[in-house]
Amino acid sequence: MAHKLERPPHRACAQLFVTLACLLIFSGVLVAQTEVSEWQQTVRDLTGVGRNADAFHVVENRLQQFPQDLEAHGWRGRLLAWRGD
């Protein structure tokens, strides 16, 4: 008699849940990266023409909206260093 290995239904549901959770997380990361590139491009454009104070305001606004944004913290540090602070 051949023994079939079948997954219990609750295990299949758990795997489906984990898969869907991962997809949602990664889709959020992609959206965040798109937003980052837009504000970062603005900061790059402003610093490229010597408007560091304006770039600093863009970064500060970004940090108010997304305080955990490490890229924004990096830009803030760069701008402070260029300013001498």
MDAnalysis code that builds the backbone (N, CA, C; Angstrom):
import MDAnalysis as mda
import numpy as np

u = mda.Universe.empty(255, n_residues=85, atom_resindex=np.repeat(np.arange(85), 3), trajectory=True)
u.add_TopologyAttr("name", ["N", "CA", "C"] * 85)
u.add_TopologyAttr("resid", np.arange(1, 86))
u.add_TopologyAttr("resname", ["MET", "ALA", "HIS", "LYS", "LEU", "GLU", "ARG", "PRO", "PRO", "HIS", "ARG", "ALA", "CYS", "ALA", "GLN", "LEU", "PHE", "VAL", "THR", "LEU", "ALA", "CYS", "LEU", "LEU", "ILE", "PHE", "SER", "GLY", "VAL", "LEU", "VAL", "ALA", "GLN", "THR", "GLU", "VAL", "SER", "GLU", "TRP", "GLN", "GLN", "THR", "VAL", "ARG", "ASP", "LEU", "THR", "GLY", "VAL", "GLY", "ARG", "ASN", "ALA", "ASP", "ALA", "PHE", "HIS", "VAL", "VAL", "GLU", "ASN", "ARG", "LEU", "GLN", "GLN", "PHE", "PRO", "GLN", "ASP", "LEU", "GLU", "ALA", "HIS", "GLY", "TRP", "ARG", "GLY", "ARG", "LEU", "LEU", "ALA", "TRP", "ARG", "GLY", "ASP"])
u.atoms.positions = np.array([
    [0.832, -1.155, 0.000],
    [0.000, 0.000, 0.000],
    [0.899, 1.249, 0.000],
    [0.737, 2.105, -0.988],
    [1.534, 3.324, -1.096],
    [0.989, 4.376, -0.151],
    [1.902, 5.023, 0.534],
    [1.506, 6.058, 1.488],
    [1.708, 7.422, 0.842],
    [0.626, 8.156, 0.727],
    [0.700, 9.497, 0.136],
    [1.017, 10.521, 1.209],
    [1.942, 11.418, 0.888],
    [2.255, 12.510, 1.810],
    [1.421, 13.715, 1.420],
    [0.468, 14.030, 2.239],
    [-0.376, 15.195, 1.992],
    [-0.185, 16.178, 3.134],
    [-0.205, 17.440, 2.773],
    [-0.086, 18.478, 3.787],
    [-1.437, 18.683, 4.454],
    [-1.423, 18.855, 5.754],
    [-2.677, 19.180, 6.425],
    [-3.197, 20.525, 5.916],
    [-4.517, 20.717, 5.866],
    [-5.076, 21.971, 5.330],
    [-4.583, 23.218, 6.061],
    [-4.381, 23.141, 7.365],
    [-3.929, 24.328, 8.094],
    [-2.504, 24.709, 7.722],
    [-1.701, 23.748, 7.355],
    [-0.327, 24.047, 6.946],
    [-0.308, 24.730, 5.574],
    [-1.174, 24.281, 4.681],
    [-1.270, 24.913, 3.362],
    [-1.753, 26.353, 3.500],
    [-2.690, 26.595, 4.395],
    [-3.182, 27.960, 4.630],
    [-2.076, 28.842, 5.194],
    [-1.290, 28.303, 6.096],
    [-0.186, 29.066, 6.685],
    [0.832, 29.432, 5.618],
    [1.145, 28.495, 4.732],
    [2.101, 28.787, 3.663],
    [1.553, 29.831, 2.707],
    [0.264, 29.760, 2.405],
    [-0.363, 30.758, 1.543],
    [-0.315, 32.135, 2.199],
    [-0.588, 32.181, 3.490],
    [-0.549, 33.443, 4.227],
    [0.849, 34.054, 4.196],
    [1.862, 33.244, 4.432],
    [3.245, 33.738, 4.430],
    [3.617, 34.256, 3.040],
    [3.219, 33.537, 2.020],
    [3.508, 33.955, 0.648],
    [2.849, 35.293, 0.337],
    [1.581, 35.437, 0.691],
    [0.876, 36.692, 0.431],
    [1.466, 37.845, 1.244],
    [1.847, 37.582, 2.474],
    [2.469, 38.619, 3.304],
    [3.774, 39.099, 2.673],
    [4.571, 38.161, 2.181],
    [5.842, 38.536, 1.531],
    [5.591, 39.376, 0.288],
    [4.588, 39.004, -0.503],
    [4.269, 39.779, -1.699],
    [3.852, 41.203, -1.340],
    [3.046, 41.352, -0.294],
    [2.622, 42.684, 0.126],
    [3.801, 43.516, 0.615],
    [4.674, 42.903, 1.362],
    [5.846, 43.627, 1.876],
    [6.730, 44.085, 0.722],
    [7.015, 43.194, -0.211],
    [7.900, 43.553, -1.312],
    [7.265, 44.557, -2.253],
    [5.943, 44.507, -2.434],
    [5.302, 45.508, -3.288],
    [5.377, 46.882, -2.613],
    [5.279, 46.932, -1.280],
    [5.432, 48.193, -0.558],
    [6.830, 48.750, -0.686],
    [7.823, 47.878, -0.692],
    [9.210, 48.307, -0.855],
    [9.401, 48.921, -2.235],
    [8.812, 48.332, -3.253],
    [8.944, 48.868, -4.606],
    [8.310, 50.241, -4.720],
    [7.152, 50.424, -4.102],
    [6.504, 51.738, -4.124],
    [7.368, 52.750, -3.392],
    [7.912, 52.376, -2.246],
    [8.768, 53.282, -1.479],
    [10.001, 53.663, -2.279],
    [10.565, 52.724, -3.030],
    [11.742, 53.030, -3.834],
    [11.412, 54.034, -4.922],
    [10.216, 53.952, -5.491],
    [9.807, 54.913, -6.513],
    [9.701, 56.299, -5.900],
    [9.090, 56.395, -4.720],
    [8.983, 57.677, -4.051],
    [10.356, 58.224, -3.703],
    [11.226, 57.370, -3.236],
    [12.570, 57.788, -2.858],
    [13.279, 58.381, -4.058],
    [13.181, 57.730, -5.197],
    [13.923, 58.217, -6.348],
    [13.446, 59.605, -6.776],
    [12.157, 59.898, -6.599],
    [11.651, 61.221, -6.981],
    [12.213, 62.312, -6.067],
    [12.138, 62.106, -4.755],
    [12.646, 63.148, -3.860],
    [14.157, 63.219, -3.928],
    [14.813, 62.060, -4.101],
    [16.270, 62.074, -4.194],
    [16.728, 62.812, -5.443],
    [16.008, 62.637, -6.537],
    [16.379, 63.348, -7.756],
    [16.272, 64.852, -7.549],
    [15.234, 65.267, -6.835],
    [15.075, 66.692, -6.530],
    [16.257, 67.193, -5.711],
    [16.651, 66.414, -4.698],
    [17.792, 66.801, -3.860],
    [19.067, 66.861, -4.699],
    [19.265, 65.873, -5.557],
    [20.459, 65.879, -6.428],
    [20.471, 67.090, -7.349],
    [19.305, 67.387, -7.929],
    [19.220, 68.545, -8.826],
    [19.541, 69.837, -8.083],
    [18.979, 69.973, -6.883],
    [19.216, 71.197, -6.110],
    [20.670, 71.329, -5.682],
    [21.269, 70.235, -5.210],
    [22.672, 70.317, -4.795],
    [23.579, 70.525, -6.004],
    [23.162, 70.031, -7.142],
    [23.967, 70.194, -8.352],
    [24.102, 71.638, -8.794],
    [23.122, 72.454, -8.427],
    [23.190, 73.875, -8.790],
    [23.486, 74.747, -7.574],
    [23.959, 74.117, -6.483],
    [24.392, 74.860, -5.313],
    [23.284, 75.331, -4.391],
    [22.100, 74.788, -4.539],
    [20.970, 75.187, -3.682],
    [20.820, 74.188, -2.533],
    [21.870, 74.089, -1.732],
    [21.895, 73.110, -0.640],
    [20.848, 73.398, 0.427],
    [20.562, 74.667, 0.689],
    [19.544, 75.000, 1.698],
    [18.175, 74.482, 1.256],
    [17.860, 74.632, -0.029],
    [16.593, 74.117, -0.547],
    [16.570, 72.590, -0.491],
    [17.705, 71.986, -0.807],
    [17.800, 70.525, -0.739],
    [17.595, 70.053, 0.696],
    [18.143, 70.801, 1.645],
    [17.990, 70.453, 3.057],
    [16.515, 70.474, 3.455],
    [15.765, 71.445, 2.956],
    [14.328, 71.521, 3.260],
    [13.576, 70.328, 2.673],
    [13.952, 69.901, 1.484],
    [13.324, 68.718, 0.877],
    [13.583, 67.499, 1.755],
    [14.820, 67.357, 2.215],
    [15.176, 66.217, 3.068],
    [14.431, 66.289, 4.394],
    [14.355, 67.461, 4.985],
    [13.631, 67.616, 6.252],
    [12.156, 67.245, 6.088],
    [11.552, 67.659, 4.988],
    [10.151, 67.299, 4.720],
    [10.002, 65.790, 4.574],
    [10.947, 65.181, 3.886],
    [10.916, 63.723, 3.726],
    [10.994, 63.037, 5.092],
    [11.862, 63.519, 5.950],
    [12.011, 62.912, 7.267],
    [10.783, 63.139, 8.149],
    [10.067, 64.226, 7.941],
    [8.822, 64.427, 8.685],
    [7.777, 63.395, 8.267],
    [7.755, 63.070, 6.976],
    [6.787, 62.090, 6.469],
    [7.215, 60.663, 6.770],
    [8.515, 60.390, 6.659],
    [9.050, 59.038, 6.818],
    [10.281, 59.078, 7.727],
    [10.084, 59.146, 9.046],
    [11.219, 59.297, 9.967],
    [12.219, 58.142, 9.935],
    [11.825, 56.976, 9.471],
    [12.736, 55.828, 9.442],
    [13.528, 55.738, 8.144],
    [13.346, 56.660, 7.233],
    [13.988, 56.600, 5.924],
    [15.497, 56.820, 6.059],
    [16.251, 55.750, 5.920],
    [17.707, 55.834, 6.092],
    [18.370, 56.648, 4.986],
    [17.824, 56.603, 3.793],
    [18.384, 57.412, 2.701],
    [18.259, 58.907, 3.026],
    [17.119, 59.284, 3.563],
    [16.920, 60.693, 3.924],
    [17.872, 61.094, 5.046],
    [18.072, 60.205, 6.014],
    [19.035, 60.503, 7.081],
    [20.449, 60.650, 6.506],
    [20.771, 59.814, 5.540],
    [22.082, 59.923, 4.896],
    [22.248, 61.255, 4.177],
    [21.210, 61.669, 3.447],
    [21.272, 62.957, 2.765],
    [21.361, 64.104, 3.761],
    [20.632, 63.991, 4.863],
    [20.680, 65.039, 5.884],
    [22.102, 65.161, 6.431],
    [22.721, 64.017, 6.709],
    [24.091, 64.040, 7.198],
    [25.064, 64.647, 6.209],
    [24.898, 64.274, 4.938],
    [25.753, 64.833, 3.895],
    [25.616, 66.351, 3.821],
    [24.366, 66.808, 3.812],
    [24.123, 68.241, 3.708],
    [24.649, 68.996, 4.920],
    [24.503, 68.412, 6.106],
    [25.052, 69.049, 7.303],
    [26.583, 69.111, 7.220],
    [27.187, 68.049, 6.730],
    [28.654, 68.036, 6.598],
    [29.125, 69.090, 5.592],
    [28.429, 69.203, 4.493],
    [28.793, 70.206, 3.489],
    [28.623, 71.605, 4.036],
    [27.644, 71.758, 4.934],
    [27.381, 73.056, 5.543],
    [28.369, 73.362, 6.665],
    [29.021, 72.322, 7.167],
    [29.986, 72.514, 8.228],
    [29.424, 72.267, 9.620],
    [28.202, 71.737, 9.704],
    [27.579, 71.466, 11.014],
    [27.919, 70.099, 11.526],
])
